[in-house]
């Protein structure tokens, strides 16, 4: 505080600071006007219209009414919610467990971190194609490995009951980002807190609950929110898994029904994409976009609150 | 008083059965390392199986065998012969390289202003960065697509590259988080010395922010390299204009009985990413840590 006051720049400089900031920020301000503010307003506008790229017709609330008649939109919302409720916790718990284990090792930490992080770099499309093959019951090794321990594996990506759990396994395999973040957070927890806790007779679980969790909670919160938002926009892996497992293409002329098997992988962003850019019901796609926006904002608000708080503290 | 009395008592109790404690410690050590080794195998195994399958013959890849009878290295050449892999790689590289350059050019100044200038609305601007960063791209897809359609730029990758000239939320966020950790004294001193904002940015901020800039560049490059949603929306139906992820996504459909070639293609798409990672491992790990901990 004292040093800042001491080195304070001249006041004329200070007064012009707002104007200079505006100059520096102007390209970005133009950017969010074109690619964020305008599109949001336009999305609301289009949601009351029928639009197929050629004709624009005002239809009032028809798109919104159609929402309640469209079974697929509810299926897709359920699927997306499934990902938020099951895939996100699975990733978080797995990543935290792995990070806990690795940070306790005395040696080889760097090497193991590399091994664990590597899969998260595999391009999403490549990773998904690989998993569909690996978990294919007739050609892949996964069910053979399960057979060794006496488990008859299902037709993972071909069975509506197992397709989302299969993608969850893929998500756990590629959550190296999260593991690295958790490792850094765990290593940041001051050692003396654990020593104090163990002198007080706290067992490992108690130490985790009373020392580790509170200390890493800011990192945990940030990771959770980003994972939830990521689950809400889950698109690529679900679409690739459907395509590769069903063997269909999405090229012009061919009919591709997203969500194979049996719409179990039809997520909300996928149905939105399909309605808007394959069926060209752009007005209806905008209705779904607004649903997605509402869901994303719900979680973003939590994050915003935290950052606003952090700003006030600093 | 009782606390100081019980602590030495417990320590004595532990010392009383050193054998049991040591055995427990050994068992724990073995368990920890066994789990770690299994874990490493789990993370590596999928890539190994992909590699083994990529080297099998067409027929063998359709069986449940795991080890190639013959090592068919020519499968990799076959992937090049049967697809436009070279063209896709070029397109992907052009997309990733241009988008990354533009992102750095546009995002560094914004992050600098957000981290260093004191102005009304600064907090609001930062919250806006987080909001746009968290916005699923599908939310604004329709109107944004229509903008590019008006300029006749759909069926190309330009709609994915050009917006990067106006800043990328995630990059701004990451850079800003790093720049606020640079002590104000440095920039204040530069100002007292009569440095302009531009000169301060180049002489003081940029040299200090090199790790963060490297991380942002790598993340952006990889994001583009791996991007599927963007090219799917804009690259069009002509294979000449596709990226690697678009090509790989349809590869299986066009070569449906050739899992070996599909796996070879998968490896070829993955390989550059792995190579870059090993060259710049430190930047990655530091960058990832920055996204989570300082966030």
Interface residues (C-beta under 8 A of the other chain):
Chain A: X3 X4 X7 X8 X9 X13 X14 X17 X18 X20 X21 X22 X24 X25 X27 X28 X30 X31 X32 X34 X35 X36 X38 X39 X40 X42 X43 X46 X53 X98 X101 X102 X104 X105 X112 X113 X114 X115 X116 X117 X118 X119 X121 X122 X123 X124 X125 X126 X129 X130 X131 X133 X134 X138 X139 X140 X141 X144 X173 X177 X178 X180 X181 X182 X184 X185 X188 X199 X201 X219 X222 X223 X225 X226 X229 X232 X233 X235 X236 X239 X240 X243 X244 X247 X248 X249 X250 X251 X252 X269 X272 X273 X276 X277 X282 X285 X286 X289 X290 X292 X293 X296 X297 X299 X300 X303 X304 X307 X308 X311 X314
Chain B: X7 X10 X32 X33 X35 X36 X39 X40 X42 X43 X44 X46 X47 X49 X50 X53 X61 X62 X63 X64 X66 X106 X107 X109 X110 X112 X113 X114 X117 X118 X119 X120 X122 X123 X125 X126 X127 X128 X130 X131 X132 X134 X135 X136 X137 X138 X139 X140 X141 X142 X143 X144 X145 X146 X147 X149 X163 X165 X166 X167 X172 X180 X184 X185 X188 X189 X191 X192 X197 X222 X225 X226 X228 X229 X232 X233 X237 X244 X245 X248 X249 X250 X251 X252 X253 X254 X256 X259 X262 X263 X266 X267 X269 X270 X273 X274 X277 X281 X284 X285 X288 X289 X291 X292 X293 X295
